[in-house]
Amino acid sequence: MSILATEQVSHSFHDRWLFKDLHFRLLKGDRVALVGINGTGKSTLLSILGGKLEPTSGKVVKEKGIKIGFLDQDPKYD
């Protein structure tokens, strides 16, 4: 069973698509690296997976009880 999965996740800013119809799943014990050039949507995808941003379309499915830790690229300290 997947602990985290995406179903047809797409995201755009204005008229520019960062990614469309993204499908993947993570199983317990998987290790993943997200690599790409600047501006390709890596931080945006992580924000969507972490629940900080809603995708333009599609959905993220998490196993019940899963908590995702997230450190912002530009943290704001109070």
LOSEMI-164671 format. One record per residue (C-alpha): residue number from 1; residue in one letter; z, y, x. Coordinates in Angstrom, 3 decimals. Each point is the difference from the previous one (the first is absolute). Last residue first. Layout:
N
[NUM,A,[Z,Y,X]]
...
***
This chain:
78
[78,D,[14.122,35.450,8.677]]
[77,Y,[-2.519,-1.856,2.143]]
[76,K,[-3.637,-0.386,-0.965]]
[75,P,[-1.858,-2.899,1.587]]
[74,D,[-3.669,0.480,0.966]]
[73,Q,[-1.391,-3.541,0.312]]
[72,D,[2.552,-1.062,-2.576]]
[71,L,[2.235,-2.956,0.808]]
[70,F,[-0.211,-2.717,-2.633]]
[69,G,[2.108,-3.038,-0.785]]
[68,I,[-1.344,-2.255,-2.749]]
[67,K,[2.466,-1.900,-2.163]]
[66,I,[-0.966,-3.307,-1.596]]
[65,G,[2.268,-1.071,-2.882]]
[64,K,[-2.806,-1.271,-2.211]]
[63,E,[-3.125,-0.699,2.014]]
[62,K,[-2.152,3.092,0.261]]
[61,V,[-3.331,0.708,-1.709]]
[60,V,[-1.994,3.095,0.918]]
[59,K,[-2.500,1.271,-2.548]]
[58,G,[-3.565,1.095,-0.547]]
[57,S,[-1.339,3.530,-0.287]]
[56,T,[0.618,3.441,1.519]]
[55,P,[2.986,-1.565,1.741]]
[54,E,[3.448,1.457,-0.693]]
[53,L,[1.899,1.409,2.967]]
[52,K,[3.558,-0.537,1.284]]
[51,G,[0.144,-3.632,-1.165]]
[50,G,[0.149,-1.456,3.506]]
[49,L,[-3.364,-1.736,-0.410]]
[48,I,[-1.559,3.289,-1.126]]
[47,S,[1.535,1.934,2.898]]
[46,L,[-1.197,-2.738,2.377]]
[45,L,[-3.522,0.355,-1.391]]
[44,T,[0.118,3.783,0.425]]
[43,S,[1.244,-0.333,3.559]]
[42,K,[-2.907,-2.314,0.873]]
[41,G,[-2.598,1.996,-1.941]]
[40,T,[-2.980,0.301,2.366]]
[39,G,[0.828,3.484,1.257]]
[38,N,[0.758,-0.913,3.593]]
[37,I,[-1.515,-3.251,1.263]]
[36,G,[1.267,-3.367,-1.109]]
[35,V,[2.703,-2.623,0.467]]
[34,L,[2.462,-1.494,-2.473]]
[33,A,[1.813,-2.875,1.673]]
[32,V,[1.425,-2.881,-2.018]]
[31,R,[2.553,-2.747,0.440]]
[30,D,[0.369,-2.663,-2.662]]
[29,G,[3.363,-1.785,-0.330]]
[28,K,[0.096,0.106,-3.797]]
[27,L,[-3.550,0.435,-1.248]]
[26,L,[-1.905,3.233,-0.071]]
[25,R,[-2.914,0.506,-2.330]]
[24,F,[-3.247,1.876,0.121]]
[23,H,[-2.561,1.623,-2.271]]
[22,L,[-1.296,3.544,0.404]]
[21,D,[-2.477,1.052,-2.693]]
[20,K,[-0.925,3.310,1.641]]
[19,F,[1.273,1.844,3.077]]
[18,L,[0.272,3.603,1.198]]
[17,W,[-2.345,1.270,-2.701]]
[16,R,[-0.925,3.685,0.313]]
[15,D,[-0.730,1.993,-3.193]]
[14,H,[3.509,1.488,-0.458]]
[13,F,[2.234,-2.220,2.111]]
[12,S,[-0.756,-3.613,-0.767]]
[11,H,[1.889,-3.253,-0.330]]
[10,S,[-0.918,-3.502,-1.028]]
[9,V,[2.142,-3.082,-0.572]]
[8,Q,[-1.865,-2.909,-1.591]]
[7,E,[3.151,-2.140,-0.168]]
[6,T,[2.373,0.389,2.909]]
[5,A,[2.598,-2.530,1.061]]
[4,L,[3.564,-0.177,1.306]]
[3,I,[2.413,-2.959,0.158]]
[2,S,[-2.850,-2.351,-0.797]]
[1,M,[0.808,-3.523,-1.209]]
***
